[in-house]
Amino acid sequence: MTTSFLQFTEEKLGQAEKTELDAHFENLLARADSTKNWTEKILRQTEVLLQPNPSARVEEFLYEKLDRKVPSRVTNGELLAQYMTEAANDFGPGTPYGKTLIKVGETQRRLGAAERDFIHSASINFLTPLRNFLEGDWRTISKERRILQNRRLDLDACKARLKKAKAAEAKAACEGDAVPDFQETRPRNYILSASASALWSDEVEKAEHELRLTQTEFDRQAEVTRLLLEGISSTHVNHLRCLHEFVESQTNYYAQCYQYMLDLQKQLGSSKGEIFSGTFVGNAESTSPLPAATSPPAVAAATLPAVPTIPVVPTIVGVPNTVAESVLNPNEVKPPASGTRKARVLYDYEAADSSELALLADEMITVYSLPGMDPDWLIGERGNQKGKVPVTYLELLS
């Protein structure tokens, strides 16, 4: 460890040479680092998408680290559904507002349940594999890379030691080649040079032997690390499959939400005319009842509860109201001379009663408006068929 640390320090100071890895190996290292960094970012942002509340994310993280089951948490849609249902019971479930609150609350509950299923599916099929890579395969790769780094430092230290031993051996050999002066009583310098040369020769042999062993260990560790790094390609394939499953889960989730909202819109659209017509007729009867023989609008409203009415002009003090309530029967009206338009149907629509026109997605119909109609509805014609159609189900064409 001391030798490796000394070699590392000298490399940082530019005082020692470093064994460079081949270009392919360096590319594998860069690809692995990039995979790790982007996987972490994608994982964190997906967690934010599924759970925007940071406190809840921290709580789930702690439960996971403590190996405890995460407590079930009510979704925002389910909580809203609960409030709407309680409000409907308080206002009266039989009132128009109470009925609508119950319908909308039920849809919100279904949306919340769909969200819970999506989060669960995304967590298992997408987040868990990403997390397993970071906490499993990547930790193994990092461990083997650290071992390879130490092997490389040991190898470079052995190379430096052999280089110094050979330089010292060469120097001792040069000094030993000098002709000794045997007239001296003690040819000391010659004897010391010969002894030093022999010692350095032994040192060179030891350094070469140690270098061979260290090189073998380095090559073995490099091969292990290379195999792990090449496994990143398999990781990409696995993450690609998980990504497809995530997209499929998200698609199913949004399709469910879309269908739930279409159903809700259809329910509210079919009952909207009935609610407002019933409310208006009720108010009119309570304020100024008319004889049955002279009130045909009331009879029509009873037979066609979903037909919109002409809005009543507010009564001004001292001025009698001259606009009477009237009901539009689409089967009896004629299209205006101008003002008709073509429209493409966006979604299928099932007629709630005989005054409405059933629609099929992508078909073309003729539409127009009549004075006093609810702006959310138009009169639609298809051949000899005629009836009210909701505007939200149409794409008006010029």
C-alpha positions in Angstrom: 0.0 0.0 0.0 2.9 2.4 0.8 4.5 1.7 -2.5 1.3 2.3 -4.4 0.7 5.5 -2.5 4.2 6.7 -3.3 3.8 5.8 -6.9 0.4 7.7 -7.1 2.0 10.8 -5.5 4.9 10.8 -7.8 2.6 10.4 -10.8 0.5 13.4 -9.6 3.7 15.4 -9.3 4.9 14.4 -12.7 7.9 12.5 -11.3 6.9 9.0 -12.4 5.7 7.3 -15.5 2.2 5.8 -15.8 1.1 2.7 -17.6 -1.7 3.8 -20.1 -4.6 1.6 -20.9 -5.5 0.8 -24.5 -8.0 3.0 -26.3 -10.7 0.3 -26.3 -10.5 0.0 -22.5 -10.6 3.7 -22.0 -13.8 3.9 -24.2 -15.4 1.1 -22.1 -14.6 3.1 -18.9 -16.1 6.3 -20.3 -19.2 4.5 -21.5 -19.7 2.9 -18.1 -19.3 6.3 -16.3 -21.8 7.9 -18.7 -24.3 5.0 -18.1 -24.0 5.4 -14.3 -24.4 9.2 -14.4 -27.5 9.2 -16.7 -29.1 6.3 -14.9 -28.9 8.2 -11.7 -30.5 11.3 -13.2 -33.3 9.4 -15.0 -34.0 7.5 -11.7 -34.2 10.6 -9.6 -36.4 12.5 -12.1 -38.7 9.5 -12.5 -39.1 9.4 -8.8 -40.1 13.1 -8.8 -42.6 12.4 -11.6 -44.3 9.6 -9.7 -44.1 11.3 -6.3 -43.7 15.1 -6.5 -43.8 15.5 -2.7 -40.2 15.5 -1.5 -41.2 14.7 2.1 -43.0 11.6 0.9 -40.0 10.6 -1.2 -37.7 10.9 1.8 -40.1 8.8 3.8 -40.3 6.1 1.2 -36.5 6.1 0.9 -36.1 5.6 4.7 -38.6 2.8 4.7 -36.8 1.1 1.9 -33.4 1.4 3.6 -34.9 0.0 6.8 -36.3 -2.9 4.8 -39.8 -2.0 6.0 -43.1 -1.9 4.0 -44.0 1.5 2.8 -47.4 2.6 4.2 -50.3 2.9 1.7 -50.8 6.6 0.8 -54.1 8.1 -0.5 -53.7 9.7 -3.9 -54.8 13.3 -4.5 -57.6 12.1 -6.8 -59.0 9.7 -4.1 -58.8 12.5 -1.5 -60.7 14.8 -3.8 -63.3 12.1 -4.4 -63.8 11.7 -0.7 -64.4 15.4 -0.2 -66.8 15.6 -3.1 -68.8 12.6 -1.8 -69.0 14.1 1.7 -70.1 17.5 0.3 -72.8 15.8 -1.8 -74.2 14.0 1.3 -74.2 17.4 3.1 -75.9 19.3 0.3 -78.3 16.5 -0.5 -77.4 13.7 -2.9 -80.8 14.2 -4.6 -80.1 17.8 -5.6 -78.6 18.6 -9.0 -75.4 19.8 -7.4 -75.2 16.8 -5.1 -75.8 14.4 -8.0 -73.1 16.0 -10.1 -70.6 16.0 -7.1 -71.2 12.3 -6.7 -70.6 11.6 -10.4 -67.4 13.8 -10.5 -66.2 12.3 -7.2 -66.6 8.7 -8.5 -64.5 9.7 -11.6 -61.9 11.2 -9.4 -61.8 8.1 -7.4 -61.2 6.0 -10.5 -58.5 8.4 -11.6 -56.8 8.1 -8.3 -56.9 4.3 -8.4 -55.5 4.4 -12.0 -52.7 6.6 -10.7 -51.9 4.2 -7.9 -51.7 1.3 -10.3 -49.4 3.3 -12.7 -47.0 4.2 -9.9 -46.9 0.6 -8.7 -46.2 -0.7 -12.2 -43.6 2.0 -13.0 -41.8 1.3 -9.7 -41.5 -2.4 -10.3 -40.9 -2.5 -14.0 -38.7 0.6 -14.4 -37.3 2.1 -11.1 -36.3 -1.2 -9.5 -34.1 -2.4 -12.5 -32.4 1.0 -12.6 -31.8 1.0 -8.8 -30.6 -2.6 -8.9 -28.0 -1.7 -11.5 -26.7 1.2 -9.4 -26.6 -0.7 -6.2 -25.5 -4.1 -7.7 -23.6 -4.2 -11.0 -22.2 -0.7 -10.7 -20.8 -1.3 -7.2 -19.1 -4.5 -8.5 -17.6 -2.6 -11.4 -16.4 0.2 -9.1 -14.8 -2.3 -6.8 -12.9 -4.1 -9.6 -11.8 -0.8 -11.1 -10.3 0.2 -7.7 -8.4 -3.1 -7.6 -7.2 -2.6 -11.2 -6.0 0.9 -10.2 -4.0 -0.6 -7.3 -2.6 -3.3 -9.6 -1.5 -0.7 -12.1 0.2 1.4 -9.4 2.1 -1.7 -8.2 3.1 -2.5 -11.7 4.5 1.0 -12.3 6.3 0.9 -9.0 8.0 -2.4 -10.0 8.9 -0.9 -13.4 10.5 2.1 -11.6 12.4 -0.2 -9.2 13.8 -2.3 -12.0 14.8 0.8 -13.9 16.7 2.1 -10.9 18.4 -1.3 -10.3 19.5 -1.5 -13.9 21.0 2.0 -13.8 22.8 1.2 -10.6 24.1 -2.1 -12.0 25.4 -0.4 -15.1 27.2 2.3 -13.0 28.8 -0.4 -10.8 29.8 -2.4 -13.8 31.6 0.7 -15.3 33.4 1.3 -12.1 34.4 -2.4 -11.9 35.9 -2.3 -15.4 38.7 0.0 -14.3 42.1 -1.7 -14.0 43.1 -2.0 -10.3 46.5 -0.8 -9.0 48.0 -3.9 -7.5 51.0 -2.0 -6.1 48.6 -0.7 -3.5 48.6 -2.8 -0.4 44.8 -2.8 -0.4 43.0 -2.3 -3.7 39.9 -1.3 -1.8 38.0 0.5 -4.5 38.2 -2.4 -7.0 36.9 -4.9 -4.4 34.0 -2.6 -3.4 33.0 -2.0 -7.1 33.0 -5.8 -7.8 30.9 -6.5 -4.8 28.4 -3.7 -5.6 28.0 -4.9 -9.2 27.2 -8.4 -7.9 24.7 -6.9 -5.4 22.9 -4.9 -8.1 22.8 -7.9 -10.4 20.9 -9.7 -7.7 18.6 -6.7 -7.2 17.9 -6.6 -10.9 16.9 -10.3 -10.9 14.6 -9.7 -8.0 13.0 -6.7 -9.6 12.5 -8.5 -12.9 10.9 -11.5 -11.0 8.6 -9.2 -9.1 7.7 -7.3 -12.3 6.6 -10.5 -14.0 4.4 -11.4 -11.1 2.9 -7.9 -10.9 2.3 -7.8 -14.6 0.5 -11.2 -14.5 -1.8 -9.9 -11.7 -2.4 -6.7 -13.6 -3.3 -8.5 -16.8 -5.7 -10.8 -14.9 -7.5 -7.9 -13.2 -7.7 -5.9 -16.4 -9.4 -8.9 -18.1 -11.9 -9.2 -15.2 -12.7 -5.5 -15.3 -12.9 -5.5 -19.1 -15.6 -8.2 -19.1 -17.6 -6.3 -16.5 -17.4 -3.1 -18.6 -18.5 -4.9 -21.7 -21.5 -6.1 -19.8 -22.8 -2.5 -19.9 -24.2 -3.4 -23.4 -26.4 -6.0 -21.7 -27.4 -3.4 -19.2 -28.5 -1.1 -21.9 -30.6 -3.8 -23.5 -32.3 -4.6 -20.2 -32.9 -0.9 -19.5 -34.4 -0.6 -23.0 -36.9 -3.3 -22.3 -37.8 -1.6 -19.0 -38.2 1.7 -20.7 -40.7 0.1 -23.2 -42.7 -1.3 -20.2 -42.7 2.1 -18.5 -44.0 3.8 -21.7 -46.7 1.0 -22.0 -47.8 1.6 -18.3 -47.9 5.3 -18.8 -49.9 4.9 -22.0 -52.4 2.7 -20.3 -52.7 5.1 -17.5 -53.4 8.1 -19.7 -55.8 6.0 -21.8 -57.7 5.1 -18.7 -57.8 8.7 -17.5 -59.0 9.8 -21.0 -61.8 7.2 -21.1 -62.9 8.1 -17.5 -63.1 11.8 -18.4 -65.0 11.0 -21.6 -67.5 8.9 -19.7 -67.9 11.7 -17.2 -68.3 14.3 -19.9 -71.0 12.2 -21.5 -72.8 11.8 -18.2 -72.7 15.5 -17.5 -73.6 16.4 -21.1 -76.7 14.2 -21.1 -77.9 15.5 -17.8 -77.0 19.1 -18.2 -80.1 20.1 -20.2 -82.3 18.1 -17.8 -80.8 19.7 -14.7 -81.0 23.3 -15.9 -84.4 22.8 -17.6 -85.8 21.2 -14.4 -84.3 24.0 -12.3 -85.8 26.7 -14.5 -89.2 25.1 -14.7 -89.3 24.6 -11.0 -88.4 28.2 -10.3 -91.0 29.4 -12.8 -93.8 27.4 -11.3 -92.9 28.5 -7.8 -92.9 32.2 -8.8 -95.6 32.6 -11.4 -97.7 29.5 -12.1 -99.8 29.5 -15.3 -102.9 27.5 -16.1 -102.3 24.1 -17.7 -104.3 25.1 -20.8 -102.1 28.1 -21.5 -98.7 26.6 -20.7 -97.5 24.4 -23.6 -93.8 25.0 -22.7 -94.3 23.2 -19.4 -95.9 20.2 -21.2 -93.0 20.1 -23.7 -90.4 20.3 -20.9 -92.0 17.3 -19.3 -91.8 15.2 -22.4 -88.4 16.4 -23.5 -86.4 17.0 -20.3 -83.1 17.3 -22.1 -84.0 20.0 -24.6 -82.3 23.4 -23.9 -84.5 26.5 -23.4 -84.3 30.1 -24.4 -82.8 32.0 -21.4 -85.2 34.3 -19.6 -84.5 38.0 -19.7 -84.1 39.3 -16.2 -87.2 41.1 -14.9 -86.6 44.8 -14.3 -88.6 46.5 -11.6 -91.7 48.1 -13.1 -91.2 46.5 -16.5 -93.1 43.2 -17.3 -91.1 40.3 -18.7 -92.2 39.8 -22.3 -90.0 36.8 -23.2 -91.7 33.5 -22.5 -90.0 30.2 -22.0 -90.0 28.1 -25.2 -88.6 24.7 -26.0 -86.6 23.8 -29.2 -87.5 20.5 -30.8 -84.6 19.7 -33.2 -86.8 17.4 -35.3 -89.2 20.2 -36.2 -86.8 23.0 -36.9 -85.3 23.9 -40.3 -81.7 24.9 -40.9 -81.1 28.6 -41.4 -80.5 29.8 -44.9 -76.9 30.6 -43.9 -74.7 29.7 -41.0 -74.5 25.9 -41.5 -71.0 24.4 -41.1 -69.4 21.0 -41.6 -68.0 19.3 -38.6 -65.9 16.1 -38.0 -66.9 14.0 -35.1 -64.0 13.4 -32.6 -65.4 10.7 -30.4 -68.4 8.3 -30.4 -71.4 9.7 -28.7 -74.5 7.8 -27.6 -77.7 9.8 -27.7 -79.4 10.2 -24.3 -82.9 10.6 -25.8 -84.8 11.1 -29.0 -83.8 14.8 -29.2 -80.1 14.0 -29.6 -78.2 12.6 -32.5 -75.9 9.6 -31.9 -72.4 10.2 -33.4 -69.6 8.0 -34.7 -66.0 9.0 -34.5 -64.5 10.5 -37.8 -67.8 10.9 -39.5 -68.8 14.2 -41.2 -72.1 16.0 -40.3 -73.7 19.4 -40.9 -74.2 21.6 -37.8 -75.9 24.9 -37.0 -77.1 26.8 -34.1 -80.6 28.2 -33.4 -81.5 31.3 -31.4 -81.7 30.6 -27.7 -79.8 27.3 -27.8 -77.3 26.3 -25.1 -73.9 27.3 -26.5 -72.5 23.9 -25.5 -74.9 22.2 -28.1 -75.6 22.4 -31.8 -78.2 21.0 -34.2 -76.6 18.2 -36.2 -77.8 16.7 -39.4 -76.8 13.4 -41.1 -79.0 12.7 -44.1 -82.6 12.6 -42.9 -81.5 12.3 -39.2 -81.4 15.3 -37.1 -80.7 16.1 -33.4 -78.7 17.9 -30.8 -75.0 17.2 -30.5 -72.5 18.4 -27.9 -69.9 20.9 -29.2 -67.0 19.2 -27.3 -67.4 16.1 -29.5 -66.9 18.0 -32.7 -64.2 19.6 -34.7 -65.8 22.5 -36.6 -64.5 23.0 -40.2 -64.5 26.2 -42.2 
